[in-house]
Each structure stands twice: as structure tokens, then as C-alpha cells.
Amino acid sequence: MHPILNVVVVSFHHKRGCEVEYSHPKLDGSGEAGLPDEWHLLPSLALPDGVHNCQKDTIFFLLPSKEEPGKCVFGISCYRQIDSKELLNKSDDVTRASVQKAVCVLSRIPLFGPLKAKLEVITQAYFEQKDFSKVDVLAQMYTNLCDIFDENLTGEYFSNLAHHVSEISIQELFVRFRHRALLLFKLFLLERKVLFIAPTGLRLGETMLAIVSMFPKLLEEGLYYATIGVNTNDKTKAVNQEKKSSDIVIEEDVGVQLTRYDPLKEKDSCGFPLSLFTQGCSFDPYLSIQSMDYISKTQSCIVGATNALFAVKKDLFDVIVKIEDDGSLVHNHIEFVNDSALERVLALTSADLRFADFVLKKVEEQMKASTSEFDGSDEWIRLQMKNYLLGLVATSRSDLQAAVPHFGVAFVNEWRRTKNHKIWVANKHEDLASVPPGHMFSEQMGVYDVYLRFEHAVNGVEGASKVIGTVNTAGKNLGTSIGETGSRVKAKFTNWWNRKNPAAQEGIEQAEEPQSE
């Protein structure tokens, strides 16, 4: 089957709301404009919430498949707004000062990055005609996309296309979140309910897909059962009920049973992609307000939204990641809302901070030099994250007491309870057996670790990232004349940090005691 499904135009009607205006090929469902029942949320996903408040946006979204029950299809929407006075051919429905429309492409495979640039160009051309009855450019786009992305699009070529480094940038993720990018990576493993909220769908989607792309093969092979519409249907509930009704005691048997129901059957020799988004665990880079009721019906979910009402419903989520943009600065804040213990579970250890700092420095060096060197590139980051993940699972499986604390004792114990961990360790993967346990950056604690801990702590406080620059400047100007004061400040900071992160501090001490003897 060909990967490209439809090119669709969704418009905003002042009385009827969001609706499908055009589709090529023509939709053949029972809903309005031929919309299939499985895609009833398409109009609300294609146009951003608060459609009048932005001139343009790009949204990545998922929908249930109408051909293969239990699977999903992938959509990208390019939204534009135009002054109705500029239109050369107005329909009778145009009664407002502006017209809002979105051009969408639906595909069977995740082509978010490769489609983005092409769709933005065609959407711009469609709007520049100033006559929306002229749809030849959209039909031609469908034909061109079918020629570019043929039905044999598989293997390494597809993998490179899916990541498309110029569109889904992990470098940008590390620059914006710094060391907390690793915290978000670990958060995805714990199968919690997480909300990402941002002012635009584009920033939202790029952030969430960048995190997904750090997991080997997850972006290109692991999202086919991810959308919240698939993970709340009766079939999933029946499967979960059958698993709960079984009287199972042995932990290994739990993993074997979960594997039997796992739809991701094809794994590589290391066990990738991980089964993060299956069996009631969903991932949606964008949800409209009409989808909010689905969240309470899932076991876990990682969803994105632009509507502030999502953030008000804090009882629905464990973590809220806020991405705020004031035009010149981007502020990112991670809020733990319903589980205070989760913040301690996810506290980065000294080894984690060293690793994240190593990646961050390589990224900054590469971006500053404006070169195409491998070190610091997106592919290089993916390789580092793969090695980190392999070391983590090898440590969890071996239960090596000297190694577990470097990843966080509480985190490893929490991860072991998840579906994705049980499935991973229950199966034999040829190359996984040869991976040695241990953290790549496990070493004795030094003075630099104190600085890393301080920078990470300050960046983790909402609105406090500006303090870093002030501290650095003050340190250079004041020199050594305030050594006594500095010692007092350090002592107060250490006491504060120990109170804030007792679990992480305990893990560090346990890990480093043998080395200090």
C-alpha cells in the first residue's frame, strides 16, 4: 500500500466550526464531506485551538487508521490565515474579516520531518492564489508526494527520512532544556501521564518528536499503535482486563504475557524499538480540547496541547512541561503536579549530569563552529542516547549494587515496574547480552559536579535561569576576596539541595562510598 493517503483542506466556518472542505482523493466515509468515523477528530486537530490568535502554524498529529483497526495514521497540518479583503473569489460563507484554513497530508508512515518543508511551500502557494476554489496545486502535490514517497520506502533510507535532521532537531532540544533534556528522556520511560503545553503546535511537535527520536527506532517504527484514540477502545480494555484477571506471581511470566499482547513484534538484536506506546500507553504530539475526555481513559499518555485549559486540569496529569515564548526568550519549566515523589525519582545523579553536560558541550561546540562534524550532531546524540539506554537496561538486569545508584536507585526501581521494561527484559536479544552494566560517566565526585548540580538546580526553577549569568559574572568580579562568604553560600546551598533531593543524594553517596575507601 502506498504511504500517502490524502491531501485535505480544513476550514473554519463561523457557525459550523472546523470542517473538511476538500480532499484528494475524495473521502468515502459516512460523515460530513465523506469523513470516516475514525477520523472525526481530524478537523479539530488540523486547526489550532484559538485559531484566530495566530497567523500561521504547523501541527503534527495522529489518528486511528480506518483500514487497520488498532493502528494509527500520521498527519501534518499547515495552517494559514488571510484577510478576506485580499481574496479574488469570495464564497457566500465568507462573512468575517479573515479566513482560516489548513492544508493536511495524511500518511500510513511517520513522515513528519520530510513533509513539513514541502507542505509549507505548497500551502503558501495555495494561499497566494487568493482563490481557494483553485485546488489543482493540491492535487498536483498529492501526485508529487506519491512519486517521492513510494510504497517501497523502508529500511535505512526511511529511517533517515523519518528523522530528517533539519526539521526535527535534538540539538535544539538540548540547547533549550540543557541537562533537563536527559530528565525528559528518562520521564518517557516511566509511562506516566505527561502534558506538553506550548504557544504553537510547531514548537510543541518539534520538542516532543525530538525526544521520541532519541530512542532507537521509536520514531520510525514504534508509533504505529500510539494515538490516544487507539489506546482507549474496547479491544484494549478487554486485553487489559484479561491480563489483570490472570493470577500471575512470577515477574518473568508477566513480561512473557505482556509480550504476547505486544503489537510491536519486530525488534532488532538489541530489542528496539521499545514498546513505550502500546497497550493503553499513548503518544500524541497534539490534541485539541475535544480530546480531553480521552486522557482519563488511558493508563498513561504523553500529549501535547496549545490550549491553556489542559494545564488547568492538573488532576489529569503527573507532569506538565510548559514551553513559553515571549518573542525573544524561550522559558521551559517542568512541573510535577500530582506526585511529589516522582520529582525525586527523576532527579539526575552526578553521573547523569556529567553525561548530559558532555552531550551539551559537544552540541554547543558544533553549533558555534557551524561545521558538519559528526560529534555534536543529531546522529551523534542519538548514538550517545542509545549507549546510555543500553547501559541502563544492562544495569537493571544485572542488579549490580555498585552501578544502579549511578542511574538513580529510585528511578531504576520505578522503571522496572513499567510495561516497556518487562517486555524488554523478558525476551532474549542477541546483542543485548554482551552489553556490560554500568554508567558511562560513573566516577568519583569532584568540584565540577557541584557546579553542574547548581546550574541544573537553578535552570529547573521557573523563571530563575537568568540567575546563572549573574552568578558567573559576580564570580569573576569578586574573585577570591569573599572566600568566607562563598563557603557560607556553598554550605547553605548544599543544605537546601539535600533537603530538595534526598533520594538522589542518597544514591550518589551509595555509589561513591566504595571509591573513597
Secondary structure by P-SEA (a helix, b strand, c coil): cccccbbbbbbbbcccccccccccccccccccccccccccaaaaaaccccccccccbbbbbcccccccccccbbbbbbbbbbcccccccccccccccbbbbbbbbbccccccccaaaaaaaaaaaaaaacccccaaaaaaaaaaaaaacccccccaaaaaaaaccccccaaaaaaacccaaaaaaaaaaaccbbbbbcccaaaaaaaaaaaaaacccccccccccccccccccaaaaaaaaaaaacccccaaaaaaaaaaacccccccccccccccccccccccccccccccccccccccccccccccccccccccccbbbbbbbcccbbbbbbbbcccaaaaaaacccaaaaaaaaaaaaaaaaaaaaccccccccaaaaaaaaaaaaaaaaaaaaaccccccccccaaaaaaaaacaaaaaaaaccccccccccccccccccccaaaaaaaaaaaaaacccccaaaaaaaaaaaaacccaaaaaaaaaaaaaaaaaaacaaaaaaaaaacccccc
